[in-house]
Amino acid sequence: MFPLSLKTIRKIKVIFNVILISIVILQLIRSAYFLIPDDWLFFWTSDALENLLFASSAYVLYYYSLKFRSLLKKIGLASALIIPLVLLAALKNYRIYDELSFEQTFEFFTSFLGHALLYYLLIYFVNRLELFSRYKQLEDELNQAKAQLLRNQLHPHFLFNAFNSLYSLSLKNHPDTSEYILKLSSMMRYLTDETHLNKVPLSKELDFIQKYIAIEKIRFGNDARINLSINKAADNEKWIEPFLLIVLVENAFKHGFYTNAKGAFVNITVTIEQDELLFTVENSVFEQQHFQESNRQGKGLENLKQRLALLYPNSSGLKTTHTEDAYTTKLKLTLA
């Protein structure tokens, strides 16, 4: 809404008020210099004095109405400020038409009232910039808290799957069990040290995924058809919400590589062009799994959609396609 610091907004408020008051006063001094003492009546109905009255009424209404809690007091203050506008309208009517008439006086009064309200709205808007900025800050903090909560829900899910795999390896006395534990330890360090941050370098997120894939290769064997391809158009480091991409990778192994069946595969492609990230995950689907697309909508994917809606509301897209043999998910993000 307003990507400005409170310090900058306060400077804008001071500059605006100083400029507005200076213009009104300088205009009044200039009018007084040319009209006093030769034409007092023309001076009292001049544009300069009108603007002074409009600005003064707007400032009084804005600052004093904030002090009044009672609605009756606020109405009384507004009514009191109307009286000078009525008198000035009558005086201007007399100067121009050399007589007082209700129709002309009312016409001048409504014009004066409109100008005074315009001043008030301008003063109100500028002085409320700070409030709007604080609201935006609170909104951002709330979204970050929601995102952190959603992110924390994923950690137990990931660790549960990882320890299940470790348990399976230990039952088989797998020779790479110790390597599995070492890689898992490195991944847990990422979970504890990095994922509390709002953004992390994309390279760290991809390194986490590479370690995850290495673990799955230990689990299913080096001959497993598990492929990761990273295509970068530039070497500039990009930043991303942590623990975001792994959800799709986990889903691919959960639904497409649940057994080391012949023909099972998981293909992951990462394409980075300028600020755009395209993360594509494709996995095999087996008839004996009795796969239904609705079954794929587990907590992890639903969690991911909620996080994308919070963190990348206008710069993300998630698309899934399902054929008889494969399930493909494409995530498109605009990175910082």
Secondary structure, DSSP 8 states (H G I E B T S, - for coil): -----HHHHHHHHHHHHHHHHHHHHHHHHHHHHHHTTT-HHHHHTSHHHHHHHHHHHHHHHHHHHHH---HHHHHHHHHHHHHHHHHHHHHHHHHHHSS--HHHHHHHHHHHHHHHHHHHHHHHHHHTHHHHHHHHHHHHHHHHHHHHHHHHHHHHHHHHHHHHHHHHHHHTT-TTHHHHHHHHHHHHHHHHHTTTSS-EEHHHHHHHHHHHHHHHHHHH-TTSEEEEEEEES-----EE-TT-THHHHHHHHHHH-SS--TT-EEEEEEEEETTEEEEEEEEE--GGGT--GGGG--HHHHHHHHHHHHH-TTSEEEEEEE-SSEEEEEEEEE--
